[in-house]
Amino acid sequence: MVEIELRCSCSLHVVRPLRPRGNTVLLCVILHRGIDVSSYSDSIWIDLLWRCCVDKHQQSKDSVFFRDGKRRIDFILSYVDDRDGERKQERRKEYEANLQKAGLELETEDQSESDDGKTYYVKIHTPWDVLATYADVLKIKVPFKANDIPAHKDIPMNWLFTPFRLPNHIMNPEPDYFTSPFNKEKIDFFLIDDKETFFPPSVRNRIVYYILARCAYYKEDSDDKNKKGIKRLLNNGTYGAAFPLHDSRYWKASRDPNSESERFSLYKHWARFFSFFKEQPLNLIRKYYGEKIGIYFAWLGFYTEMLFFAAVVGLICFLYGLFTFDDNVWSKEICSEEIGGNIIMCPLCDKTCGYWKLNSTCNSSWQSHMFDNVGTVFFAIFMGIWVTLFLEFWKRRQARLEYEWDLVDFEEEQQQLQLRPEYEIKCTSRRLNRVTQEMEPYFPAKSQCARTFLSGATVIFWVTCIIGVIAYRLAVYAAFASIMKDSPTNNIHMVGSLITPQLATSVTASCINFVIIMILNVMYERVAIWITDMEIPKTHLEYENKLTVKMFLFQFVNYYSSCFYVAFFKGKFVGRPGDYIYMFGWSKLRNEECDPGGCLIELTTQLVIVMAGKQVWGNIQEALVPWLLNWWGSRKARSHPESLYSRWEQDHDLQNFSHLGLFYEYLEMVIQFGFITLFVASFPLAPLLALLNNIIEVRVDAWKFTTQFRRPVAAKAHSIGAWQEILNGVAVFSVVTNAFIVAFTSDMIPRLVYMYAYSPDNDLSMKGYINNSLSVFNISGFSEDNRYRDYRYPPGHEKQYTHTMQFWHILAAKLAFIIIMEHVVFMVKFFVAWMIPDVPAEVKARVKRERYLIQEYLHNYEVFILMKHSTCTS
């Protein structure tokens, strides 16, 4: 009997004796990963030993190629083989067999090779014939001639921007070509140097996913033809994950000379925070992640650049309010002991609240002046014009990217070719397309009752939540008022002079409202996705557009409802002493009053808390949560040498980037866009906060994509989609909201009416404004009359407690201001939009040149092929 001992340098010590074969006993001592191999058969054991001794020495585990080192890994499928999962095994067997029939090449990594000893990895390679076939089907544009149009002229004083530039090989990783849709029958027409590298990895994984999404996993004789697509296999647990590979580690380049290490380049030049002042390598982002993610970062970068101008103007308006404190006559009157100290105000709530002196609101009055001044009107008008310039210049930037990234006329391709697998599966009916004269799937119109009922229930829930927040505000308002204002001499000496009931209520209600917003976000998201899935949209583009509109409407109500309440309802329907208006008429909750200095400071407080809170919470969710999950998930693998931690295992341990991941990024920014446009008249520093947040946001998103998420499947998009129309709608609506804020929430109009029509001796001063803006109510037992904020006739007058003529003058001035401001801003907006063409003249010329060259080259190519064929025949 002979004993043979084989040794390998893997990791831990495992001894496994094999059964005797004749006169030979093989004793293999394998230093594997501590995996229990006692149940392995002899053939598996020997194969394991061969892999350990051969593969791990000959090929780096960080490779993106098959074991032969030649075929590139385009996609990875992973699964854990359950002992009782016979149905899953059968599905995988049929699915992988059908993938091979479709021309894909597969290679499986055994569970013994995985880090956890449980997971199988199926590596997928796409041969040239398959790539060429589906590139033809998807009409993927490829180069056929070098671009002969001269490059852009140098910008004057270009050297000033040198510190913000990136190296040219990072900014332009590929030469500029004229492109044409790929045609498999005309291979010689295109510039193909190497078939293995002709299609970049992003195009390759896009083609593979197109096949995976439509490949069946049923047997040919099966009656269930709906068993189709990787998405269903992921949902039912047949596979655990499906993803393309990153090309290297993010912190260092790959040692494989055939790997581009573009991930490392992106991390080095883009994802590090200290590169925040550098331009973004958009062409490299597009090459690595695809056009859809590229267009998002292009839009985010452009939006951040444009915010700089709004932030500067907003800061100037804020400083104007800060430096004109001494001109604030009405605040001086409120703080004065002779005026504000002698004015006793009516109680802020019923029964438990006492009378209070006007000068207790001194600080809030001074704070209001920083935002409620002439600069506010100027800034509101400026932002109406700024938002137009932003949208128009973005259209030009987008048109340039469409051309440079071969996205011109892409929408038609998307609509015709990118049908959703769910639509194809569920639409069993067919009808004749009148244009193509071909039979196509369609979904018959079904009853809308379920969706109508759900939408109605959702609206009711919205209203309930809003009413609940308002009821909370009224209850807390009364509580604070009773504690802090129960006597003319304030009981709370430390904070009473700094915090008014209105401010305390606004701060706490804003915090509570923010928590409610975060909770409702989860429910709104699920409801919106459910409704959209029920509608079964035909294409991916249609699905995203429908979901976008629903989610934005949900979030619009969720985030902005409290701001609309403070801006347009609070203090507007209060009534008067002796005839107050109550919530619903029958409740004991009296409607809130504004501070004598106005409601604008409360709107500012609400805006700051919700906007800033959302941005801070969003960054925590985006950066910290994925990092913690990845750190915990890869804790075991970190103890192994890098040579044993394979590229597919490293990416498998990262977080999955869902098909809605980019949707949430857009939603976050569009909600922010609403805050800085809809309510910017109340807080000129909002664009500055947004700018600071977005500088961080760009790098956080870049870091997240590069280091924390698996590589997303590349997808095309020629624009930001439905978000463009939403931004246009918000831009138009913002003109209206800001006009109403200046007119009805700010005290700007009442002060101007007083100064020009009611000031003593017509000296155009604000002296006496506070007394003029308060009405008198006589209460028996008091030697002095009590005041409340309104314009009503005093007791004893023949029209006592009815509105004075000044009230109607102010109302007329407010309405006139709204009409004038809206018309002026809209006229300027439409004029600017008309003056700025959506597509630059240079881009139009390039598109025409490319189309001309395609026709000319195709004609010459056809003539050449015809002559060649004729010569061969003769």
BATIDREN-139956 format. One record per residue (C-alpha): x, y, z; residue number from 1. Coordinates in steps of 0.1 Angstrom, whole numbers. Example, Ala and Ser with C-alpha at 12.3 -4.5 7.8 and 13.67 -1.06 7.14 Angstrom:
% BATIDREN-139956
- xx;yy;zz;num
- 123;-45;78;1 $
- 137;-11;71;2 $
END
This chain:
% BATIDREN-139956
- xx;yy;zz;num
- 0;0;0;1 $
- 14;34;-11;2 $
- 6;67;7;3 $
- 8;99;-14;4 $
- 7;133;3;5 $
- -2;164;-17;6 $
- 2;199;-3;7 $
- -11;233;-14;8 $
- -6;268;0;9 $
- -42;279;5;10 $
- -52;290;40;11 $
- -63;268;69;12 $
- -55;232;77;13 $
- -79;204;68;14 $
- -71;167;66;15 $
- -93;144;45;16 $
- -83;107;39;17 $
- -98;91;8;18 $
- -111;56;6;19 $
- -86;29;-5;20 $
- -84;23;-43;21 $
- -68;-11;-47;22 $
- -34;-9;-31;23 $
- -32;30;-30;24 $
- -44;53;-4;25 $
- -44;91;-12;26 $
- -40;113;18;27 $
- -45;149;9;28 $
- -37;177;32;29 $
- -53;208;19;30 $
- -48;242;35;31 $
- -82;254;24;32 $
- -105;279;43;33 $
- -116;258;72;34 $
- -144;243;51;35 $
- -159;210;61;36 $
- -150;187;32;37 $
- -157;154;49;38 $
- -188;148;28;39 $
- -171;155;-6;40 $
- -167;127;-31;41 $
- -133;117;-43;42 $
- -138;134;-77;43 $
- -148;167;-61;44 $
- -119;164;-37;45 $
- -94;159;-65;46 $
- -109;188;-85;47 $
- -108;210;-55;48 $
- -71;201;-50;49 $
- -63;209;-86;50 $
- -80;243;-84;51 $
- -62;251;-52;52 $
- -28;241;-65;53 $
- -31;254;-101;54 $
- -56;282;-103;55 $
- -46;302;-73;56 $
- -10;304;-84;57 $
- -16;310;-121;58 $
- -44;336;-120;59 $
- -51;366;-97;60 $
- -83;363;-78;61 $
- -89;400;-86;62 $
- -92;391;-123;63 $
- -122;400;-144;64 $
- -116;370;-168;65 $
- -124;334;-169;66 $
- -99;308;-157;67 $
- -83;308;-192;68 $
- -74;345;-187;69 $
- -88;354;-221;70 $
- -126;355;-219;71 $
- -139;386;-200;72 $
- -165;382;-173;73 $
- -195;403;-184;74 $
- -219;393;-156;75 $
- -222;374;-124;76 $
- -250;353;-110;77 $
- -248;340;-74;78 $
- -268;316;-54;79 $
- -267;293;-24;80 $
- -276;258;-31;81 $
- -303;248;-6;82 $
- -305;211;2;83 $
- -343;212;-1;84 $
- -344;236;-30;85 $
- -350;210;-58;86 $
- -373;234;-77;87 $
- -347;261;-76;88 $
- -321;237;-89;89 $
- -343;227;-117;90 $
- -350;264;-126;91 $
- -313;272;-126;92 $
- -305;242;-147;93 $
- -331;252;-173;94 $
- -322;289;-172;95 $
- -285;283;-176;96 $
- -291;258;-204;97 $
- -312;284;-222;98 $
- -286;310;-217;99 $
- -260;287;-234;100 $
- -285;281;-262;101 $
- -286;319;-266;102 $
- -249;319;-271;103 $
- -236;329;-237;104 $
- -207;311;-222;105 $
- -208;301;-185;106 $
- -183;291;-159;107 $
- -192;282;-124;108 $
- -171;287;-93;109 $
- -178;260;-67;110 $
- -190;269;-33;111 $
- -158;255;-19;112 $
- -140;284;-36;113 $
- -162;311;-21;114 $
- -154;330;11;115 $
- -184;317;30;116 $
- -182;281;16;117 $
- -219;283;6;118 $
- -222;306;-24;119 $
- -219;295;-61;120 $
- -209;321;-87;121 $
- -218;317;-123;122 $
- -196;338;-145;123 $
- -210;348;-179;124 $
- -190;357;-210;125 $
- -206;371;-242;126 $
- -188;360;-275;127 $
- -185;383;-304;128 $
- -213;368;-324;129 $
- -238;374;-296;130 $
- -226;409;-290;131 $
- -228;417;-327;132 $
- -263;402;-330;133 $
- -278;421;-300;134 $
- -259;453;-309;135 $
- -277;451;-342;136 $
- -310;445;-325;137 $
- -306;473;-300;138 $
- -292;497;-326;139 $
- -262;505;-305;140 $
- -241;533;-321;141 $
- -205;525;-329;142 $
- -177;545;-346;143 $
- -172;545;-383;144 $
- -150;576;-389;145 $
- -129;599;-368;146 $
- -145;633;-361;147 $
- -131;659;-385;148 $
- -149;689;-371;149 $
- -125;713;-353;150 $
- -126;712;-315;151 $
- -140;740;-294;152 $
- -120;773;-294;153 $
- -101;781;-263;154 $
- -119;801;-237;155 $
- -103;835;-231;156 $
- -81;834;-200;157 $
- -85;797;-198;158 $
- -55;795;-175;159 $
- -76;808;-147;160 $
- -95;775;-147;161 $
- -64;753;-146;162 $
- -67;744;-109;163 $
- -102;731;-115;164 $
- -93;710;-145;165 $
- -86;672;-146;166 $
- -60;655;-169;167 $
- -72;652;-205;168 $
- -69;614;-204;169 $
- -94;614;-175;170 $
- -118;639;-191;171 $
- -117;624;-226;172 $
- -109;586;-222;173 $
- -119;579;-258;174 $
- -112;596;-291;175 $
- -141;615;-308;176 $
- -158;596;-336;177 $
- -188;599;-359;178 $
- -211;570;-350;179 $
- -238;550;-367;180 $
- -261;522;-355;181 $
- -244;489;-356;182 $
- -252;465;-385;183 $
- -240;430;-383;184 $
- -241;426;-421;185 $
- -217;455;-426;186 $
- -189;447;-402;187 $
- -163;463;-426;188 $
- -181;496;-424;189 $
- -171;502;-388;190 $
- -137;509;-372;191 $
- -131;476;-355;192 $
- -95;471;-344;193 $
- -101;444;-318;194 $
- -134;425;-315;195 $
- -127;418;-278;196 $
- -124;454;-269;197 $
- -147;470;-296;198 $
- -177;470;-272;199 $
- -168;486;-239;200 $
- -178;467;-207;201 $
- -208;490;-201;202 $
- -222;480;-234;203 $
- -214;444;-229;204 $
- -232;442;-195;205 $
- -262;461;-210;206 $
- -265;434;-237;207 $
- -261;406;-213;208 $
- -288;420;-190;209 $
- -311;424;-220;210 $
- -307;386;-226;211 $
- -310;377;-190;212 $
- -342;397;-186;213 $
- -359;378;-215;214 $
- -344;343;-212;215 $
- -369;316;-201;216 $
- -365;290;-174;217 $
- -392;266;-184;218 $
- -389;234;-204;219 $
- -398;234;-240;220 $
- -429;212;-234;221 $
- -441;234;-204;222 $
- -475;251;-206;223 $
- -464;280;-184;224 $
- -447;305;-208;225 $
- -445;332;-181;226 $
- -415;317;-165;227 $
- -391;342;-179;228 $
- -364;367;-168;229 $
- -337;371;-142;230 $
- -359;395;-122;231 $
- -384;368;-114;232 $
- -356;344;-105;233 $
- -342;370;-81;234 $
- -376;376;-66;235 $
- -383;339;-59;236 $
- -348;332;-45;237 $
- -335;310;-73;238 $
- -305;334;-76;239 $
- -293;357;-48;240 $
- -278;384;-69;241 $
- -270;394;-105;242 $
- -245;421;-113;243 $
- -217;431;-136;244 $
- -182;434;-122;245 $
- -162;464;-112;246 $
- -129;463;-131;247 $
- -106;467;-101;248 $
- -104;476;-65;249 $
- -112;513;-59;250 $
- -81;521;-39;251 $
- -55;507;-63;252 $
- -53;498;-100;253 $
- -55;462;-111;254 $
- -24;442;-117;255 $
- -39;427;-148;256 $
- -27;447;-178;257 $
- -59;438;-197;258 $
- -81;455;-170;259 $
- -88;492;-176;260 $
- -89;501;-138;261 $
- -114;528;-146;262 $
- -130;524;-111;263 $
- -96;533;-96;264 $
- -94;564;-119;265 $
- -129;575;-109;266 $
- -121;572;-72;267 $
- -88;590;-75;268 $
- -100;619;-95;269 $
- -137;621;-87;270 $
- -149;604;-56;271 $
- -125;618;-31;272 $
- -140;647;-11;273 $
- -109;669;-15;274 $
- -116;669;-52;275 $
- -148;689;-46;276 $
- -134;719;-65;277 $
- -125;699;-96;278 $
- -147;694;-126;279 $
- -164;660;-130;280 $
- -150;634;-155;281 $
- -184;631;-172;282 $
- -171;611;-202;283 $
- -154;586;-180;284 $
- -185;583;-158;285 $
- -206;577;-189;286 $
- -182;551;-202;287 $
- -181;532;-169;288 $
- -216;535;-156;289 $
- -236;543;-188;290 $
- -254;573;-201;291 $
- -283;573;-175;292 $
- -260;577;-145;293 $
- -238;601;-165;294 $
- -267;624;-173;295 $
- -276;625;-137;296 $
- -242;637;-126;297 $
- -241;662;-155;298 $
- -274;677;-143;299 $
- -264;677;-106;300 $
- -231;694;-114;301 $
- -248;720;-136;302 $
- -274;726;-110;303 $
- -247;731;-84;304 $
- -228;756;-106;305 $
- -260;776;-112;306 $
- -267;777;-75;307 $
- -235;796;-69;308 $
- -251;827;-86;309 $
- -283;824;-66;310 $
- -264;819;-34;311 $
- -243;851;-39;312 $
- -273;872;-46;313 $
- -292;857;-17;314 $
- -263;863;7;315 $
- -262;900;-5;316 $
- -299;904;3;317 $
- -294;888;37;318 $
- -265;911;45;319 $
- -286;941;34;320 $
- -312;931;60;321 $
- -284;927;86;322 $
- -268;960;79;323 $
- -301;980;79;324 $
- -311;971;114;325 $
- -308;1008;125;326 $
- -335;1017;99;327 $
- -359;993;114;328 $
- -383;1018;130;329 $
- -411;994;137;330 $
- -389;970;156;331 $
- -376;999;177;332 $
- -412;1008;185;333 $
- -420;972;196;334 $
- -389;971;218;335 $
- -394;1005;232;336 $
- -406;1006;269;337 $
- -426;1038;260;338 $
- -445;1022;231;339 $
- -442;984;231;340 $
- -439;982;269;341 $
- -472;1001;273;342 $
- -492;981;248;343 $
- -511;952;263;344 $
- -521;925;239;345 $
- -551;903;240;346 $
- -546;867;252;347 $
- -532;842;226;348 $
- -556;814;237;349 $
- -588;810;256;350 $
- -592;806;294;351 $
- -556;797;304;352 $
- -537;825;286;353 $
- -532;859;301;354 $
- -525;893;287;355 $
- -490;902;276;356 $
- -469;932;266;357 $
- -460;938;230;358 $
- -423;943;237;359 $
- -419;906;247;360 $
- -417;900;209;361 $
- -388;923;205;362 $
- -362;897;194;363 $
- -385;880;169;364 $
- -392;914;154;365 $
- -355;921;149;366 $
- -350;886;134;367 $
- -379;891;110;368 $
- -362;922;96;369 $
- -333;902;83;370 $
- -356;884;59;371 $
- -386;908;56;372 $
- -372;938;38;373 $
- -370;954;4;374 $
- -343;930;-6;375 $
- -368;902;-2;376 $
- -389;916;-31;377 $
- -358;920;-53;378 $
- -346;884;-45;379 $
- -380;869;-53;380 $
- -380;885;-87;381 $
- -344;875;-93;382 $
- -351;839;-85;383 $
- -380;838;-110;384 $
- -355;849;-137;385 $
- -327;826;-123;386 $
- -348;795;-125;387 $
- -356;803;-162;388 $
- -320;807;-170;389 $
- -311;775;-152;390 $
- -337;754;-171;391 $
- -329;770;-205;392 $
- -291;766;-202;393 $
- -296;731;-190;394 $
- -315;723;-222;395 $
- -285;735;-242;396 $
- -261;715;-220;397 $
- -283;684;-224;398 $
- -285;688;-262;399 $
- -247;689;-263;400 $
- -244;657;-242;401 $
- -270;640;-264;402 $
- -248;645;-294;403 $
- -215;637;-277;404 $
- -229;606;-261;405 $
- -248;593;-292;406 $
- -282;598;-278;407 $
- -298;618;-306;408 $
- -331;601;-316;409 $
- -327;576;-288;410 $
- -362;580;-274;411 $
- -378;563;-304;412 $
- -354;534;-300;413 $
- -363;532;-263;414 $
- -401;531;-270;415 $
- -398;505;-298;416 $
- -372;482;-285;417 $
- -370;484;-247;418 $
- -403;467;-238;419 $
- -405;457;-201;420 $
- -404;419;-196;421 $
- -433;422;-172;422 $
- -454;438;-200;423 $
- -444;411;-225;424 $
- -453;384;-200;425 $
- -487;398;-188;426 $
- -498;410;-222;427 $
- -511;379;-238;428 $
- -533;398;-263;429 $
- -520;409;-297;430 $
- -532;436;-321;431 $
- -521;450;-354;432 $
- -498;481;-353;433 $
- -512;504;-380;434 $
- -478;519;-386;435 $
- -456;488;-388;436 $
- -484;465;-399;437 $
- -471;439;-374;438 $
- -487;422;-345;439 $
- -477;437;-311;440 $
- -486;429;-275;441 $
- -511;452;-258;442 $
- -528;454;-224;443 $
- -566;458;-226;444 $
- -581;486;-205;445 $
- -593;472;-171;446 $
- -614;487;-144;447 $
- -599;517;-127;448 $
- -619;512;-95;449 $
- -590;498;-75;450 $
- -566;526;-84;451 $
- -593;552;-80;452 $
- -602;539;-45;453 $
- -565;537;-36;454 $
- -559;573;-48;455 $
- -589;585;-29;456 $
- -578;567;3;457 $
- -543;582;-1;458 $
- -556;617;-5;459 $
- -578;612;27;460 $
- -547;600;45;461 $
- -528;631;34;462 $
- -555;654;46;463 $
- -556;636;79;464 $
- -519;639;85;465 $
- -520;676;76;466 $
- -549;682;99;467 $
- -532;663;127;468 $
- -501;685;124;469 $
- -522;717;124;470 $
- -542;704;155;471 $
- -508;697;172;472 $
- -497;732;164;473 $
- -528;747;179;474 $
- -526;727;211;475 $
- -489;733;217;476 $
- -494;770;208;477 $
- -520;773;235;478 $
- -498;755;260;479 $
- -468;776;254;480 $
- -489;808;254;481 $
- -504;799;288;482 $
- -470;791;303;483 $
- -450;820;289;484 $
- -475;848;287;485 $
- -497;843;317;486 $
- -490;878;330;487 $
- -476;911;318;488 $
- -444;904;337;489 $
- -429;873;321;490 $
- -425;844;345;491 $
- -397;827;325;492 $
- -370;853;327;493 $
- -342;832;311;494 $
- -359;823;279;495 $
- -391;842;279;496 $
- -376;872;263;497 $
- -361;851;235;498 $
- -387;826;227;499 $
- -423;836;219;500 $
- -452;810;218;501 $
- -453;814;181;502 $
- -415;806;177;503 $
- -417;777;202;504 $
- -447;762;185;505 $
- -431;767;151;506 $
- -398;750;161;507 $
- -414;720;179;508 $
- -441;716;152;509 $
- -414;717;125;510 $
- -394;690;143;511 $
- -425;668;148;512 $
- -435;674;112;513 $
- -400;664;99;514 $
- -403;631;118;515 $
- -437;625;103;516 $
- -424;633;68;517 $
- -396;607;72;518 $
- -421;580;83;519 $
- -446;588;56;520 $
- -419;586;29;521 $
- -417;549;34;522 $
- -454;544;30;523 $
- -457;568;0;524 $
- -429;550;-18;525 $
- -446;516;-15;526 $
- -480;529;-25;527 $
- -465;547;-56;528 $
- -446;516;-67;529 $
- -477;494;-62;530 $
- -500;516;-82;531 $
- -474;519;-110;532 $
- -469;481;-111;533 $
- -507;477;-113;534 $
- -507;499;-144;535 $
- -482;476;-162;536 $
- -464;503;-183;537 $
- -452;492;-217;538 $
- -416;505;-216;539 $
- -390;512;-190;540 $
- -392;549;-199;541 $
- -430;549;-194;542 $
- -427;531;-161;543 $
- -401;556;-147;544 $
- -422;586;-159;545 $
- -454;573;-143;546 $
- -436;565;-110;547 $
- -418;598;-111;548 $
- -450;618;-113;549 $
- -467;598;-85;550 $
- -438;600;-61;551 $
- -433;637;-67;552 $
- -470;644;-60;553 $
- -467;623;-28;554 $
- -436;641;-17;555 $
- -449;675;-27;556 $
- -477;672;-2;557 $
- -455;655;23;558 $
- -427;681;24;559 $
- -444;713;15;560 $
- -478;711;32;561 $
- -466;726;65;562 $
- -448;754;47;563 $
- -480;762;27;564 $
- -500;762;60;565 $
- -477;787;77;566 $
- -473;809;45;567 $
- -509;811;34;568 $
- -533;800;62;569 $
- -518;808;96;570 $
- -530;841;109;571 $
- -553;847;79;572 $
- -585;833;94;573 $
- -582;843;131;574 $
- -613;864;137;575 $
- -612;890;165;576 $
- -616;891;203;577 $
- -651;880;211;578 $
- -656;864;178;579 $
- -626;841;172;580 $
- -626;814;146;581 $
- -620;778;157;582 $
- -607;747;139;583 $
- -638;730;123;584 $
- -659;756;141;585 $
- -668;733;169;586 $
- -634;724;184;587 $
- -617;742;213;588 $
- -586;748;192;589 $
- -584;784;183;590 $
- -567;792;150;591 $
- -531;805;154;592 $
- -522;841;152;593 $
- -490;855;136;594 $
- -464;873;157;595 $
- -469;911;157;596 $
- -438;911;135;597 $
- -454;889;109;598 $
- -455;852;100;599 $
- -425;853;78;600 $
- -400;844;105;601 $
- -420;814;113;602 $
- -421;803;77;603 $
- -383;808;77;604 $
- -380;786;108;605 $
- -402;759;92;606 $
- -382;760;60;607 $
- -348;758;77;608 $
- -357;729;99;609 $
- -373;707;72;610 $
- -348;716;45;611 $
- -317;713;66;612 $
- -330;682;84;613 $
- -338;665;51;614 $
- -303;672;38;615 $
- -285;660;69;616 $
- -306;629;72;617 $
- -303;622;34;618 $
- -265;623;36;619 $
- -265;600;66;620 $
- -287;575;48;621 $
- -267;577;16;622 $
- -232;574;31;623 $
- -232;560;65;624 $
- -258;532;61;625 $
- -242;516;30;626 $
- -208;518;46;627 $
- -220;501;78;628 $
- -238;474;59;629 $
- -207;467;38;630 $
- -184;468;68;631 $
- -205;442;86;632 $
- -210;420;55;633 $
- -173;418;46;634 $
- -160;414;82;635 $
- -150;378;76;636 $
- -134;384;42;637 $
- -112;411;56;638 $
- -92;385;76;639 $
- -81;367;44;640 $
- -53;377;21;641 $
- -62;398;-9;642 $
- -51;370;-32;643 $
- -80;348;-20;644 $
- -107;375;-21;645 $
- -120;372;-56;646 $
- -133;401;-77;647 $
- -168;386;-78;648 $
- -168;380;-40;649 $
- -157;416;-33;650 $
- -185;429;-55;651 $
- -210;405;-40;652 $
- -203;418;-6;653 $
- -212;454;-17;654 $
- -247;468;-16;655 $
- -270;463;-46;656 $
- -279;494;-66;657 $
- -316;490;-73;658 $
- -333;500;-105;659 $
- -349;529;-85;660 $
- -316;540;-70;661 $
- -312;569;-94;662 $
- -348;578;-90;663 $
- -343;586;-54;664 $
- -312;608;-62;665 $
- -333;629;-85;666 $
- -362;631;-61;667 $
- -340;644;-33;668 $
- -326;671;-55;669 $
- -360;681;-70;670 $
- -375;684;-35;671 $
- -346;707;-26;672 $
- -352;727;-58;673 $
- -387;732;-46;674 $
- -375;745;-13;675 $
- -352;771;-29;676 $
- -378;783;-54;677 $
- -413;780;-39;678 $
- -405;797;-6;679 $
- -372;815;-13;680 $
- -388;849;-5;681 $
- -389;839;31;682 $
- -353;827;33;683 $
- -327;842;9;684 $
- -300;820;24;685 $
- -318;788;11;686 $
- -297;787;-22;687 $
- -265;790;-1;688 $
- -275;760;21;689 $
- -284;741;-11;690 $
- -250;750;-27;691 $
- -231;738;4;692 $
- -251;706;5;693 $
- -247;699;-32;694 $
- -209;703;-31;695 $
- -209;675;-6;696 $
- -237;656;-24;697 $
- -217;653;-56;698 $
- -188;637;-38;699 $
- -209;616;-15;700 $
- -228;602;-45;701 $
- -195;596;-64;702 $
- -180;579;-34;703 $
- -211;558;-29;704 $
- -212;547;-65;705 $
- -175;539;-67;706 $
- -169;522;-33;707 $
- -201;511;-17;708 $
- -223;497;-45;709 $
- -221;470;-70;710 $
- -216;482;-105;711 $
- -250;490;-119;712 $
- -262;477;-152;713 $
- -255;503;-178;714 $
- -286;520;-192;715 $
- -292;547;-218;716 $
- -312;579;-212;717 $
- -312;610;-235;718 $
- -325;634;-208;719 $
- -335;636;-172;720 $
- -369;624;-183;721 $
- -401;635;-165;722 $
- -381;655;-140;723 $
- -376;681;-167;724 $
- -414;688;-168;725 $
- -416;687;-131;726 $
- -389;713;-128;727 $
- -407;735;-153;728 $
- -439;732;-134;729 $
- -422;741;-101;730 $
- -405;771;-118;731 $
- -438;785;-129;732 $
- -456;778;-96;733 $
- -427;794;-77;734 $
- -435;828;-92;735 $
- -470;826;-78;736 $
- -460;814;-44;737 $
- -433;840;-39;738 $
- -457;868;-51;739 $
- -482;856;-25;740 $
- -455;853;2;741 $
- -444;889;-3;742 $
- -480;901;-4;743 $
- -497;881;23;744 $
- -470;865;45;745 $
- -446;894;46;746 $
- -455;928;61;747 $
- -439;946;32;748 $
- -472;957;15;749 $
- -489;970;48;750 $
- -457;990;56;751 $
- -455;1005;21;752 $
- -492;1014;22;753 $
- -487;1031;56;754 $
- -456;1049;45;755 $
- -472;1064;13;756 $
- -508;1069;24;757 $
- -511;1069;62;758 $
- -478;1082;77;759 $
- -482;1114;98;760 $
- -477;1146;79;761 $
- -470;1126;48;762 $
- -433;1125;57;763 $
- -429;1090;42;764 $
- -416;1077;76;765 $
- -425;1045;94;766 $
- -430;1063;127;767 $
- -463;1052;144;768 $
- -466;1021;122;769 $
- -470;997;151;770 $
- -499;1016;167;771 $
- -515;1019;133;772 $
- -513;982;126;773 $
- -530;972;159;774 $
- -568;975;166;775 $
- -584;982;200;776 $
- -607;959;220;777 $
- -623;972;252;778 $
- -624;949;281;779 $
- -643;960;313;780 $
- -621;962;344;781 $
- -590;974;326;782 $
- -580;1010;327;783 $
- -562;1006;293;784 $
- -576;992;261;785 $
- -562;959;248;786 $
- -548;955;213;787 $
- -549;928;187;788 $
- -533;926;152;789 $
- -559;937;126;790 $
- -573;968;109;791 $
- -608;973;126;792 $
- -628;1002;139;793 $
- -625;1007;177;794 $
- -653;1002;202;795 $
- -678;1030;202;796 $
- -675;1037;165;797 $
- -706;1033;144;798 $
- -688;1004;125;799 $
- -670;990;155;800 $
- -650;959;150;801 $
- -656;959;112;802 $
- -627;963;88;803 $
- -614;999;82;804 $
- -608;1014;48;805 $
- -571;1009;54;806 $
- -577;972;54;807 $
- -592;973;20;808 $
- -565;996;7;809 $
- -539;971;18;810 $
- -558;942;3;811 $
- -561;960;-30;812 $
- -523;968;-29;813 $
- -515;931;-22;814 $
- -536;919;-51;815 $
- -521;946;-74;816 $
- -486;936;-64;817 $
- -493;899;-71;818 $
- -507;907;-106;819 $
- -478;931;-114;820 $
- -450;908;-101;821 $
- -464;877;-118;822 $
- -468;895;-152;823 $
- -434;911;-150;824 $
- -416;879;-141;825 $
- -435;858;-166;826 $
- -428;882;-194;827 $
- -391;882;-186;828 $
- -392;844;-183;829 $
- -408;838;-217;830 $
- -386;864;-233;831 $
- -355;848;-219;832 $
- -367;813;-230;833 $
- -374;826;-265;834 $
- -340;843;-268;835 $
- -320;812;-257;836 $
- -323;783;-283;837 $
- -326;749;-268;838 $
- -299;734;-291;839 $
- -266;752;-297;840 $
- -259;761;-334;841 $
- -227;741;-332;842 $
- -245;710;-321;843 $
- -270;713;-349;844 $
- -241;716;-374;845 $
- -224;685;-360;846 $
- -256;664;-361;847 $
- -262;674;-398;848 $
- -226;666;-406;849 $
- -228;632;-390;850 $
- -261;623;-408;851 $
- -246;635;-441;852 $
- -215;613;-436;853 $
- -235;583;-426;854 $
- -255;585;-459;855 $
- -224;592;-480;856 $
- -203;564;-464;857 $
- -232;539;-466;858 $
- -237;547;-502;859 $
- -200;543;-510;860 $
- -199;511;-490;861 $
- -228;496;-509;862 $
- -213;505;-542;863 $
- -180;490;-532;864 $
- -196;457;-521;865 $
- -217;456;-553;866 $
- -186;461;-575;867 $
- -167;435;-555;868 $
- -195;410;-559;869 $
- -197;417;-596;870 $
- -159;412;-600;871 $
- -160;379;-582;872 $
- -189;367;-603;873 $
- -173;376;-636;874 $
END
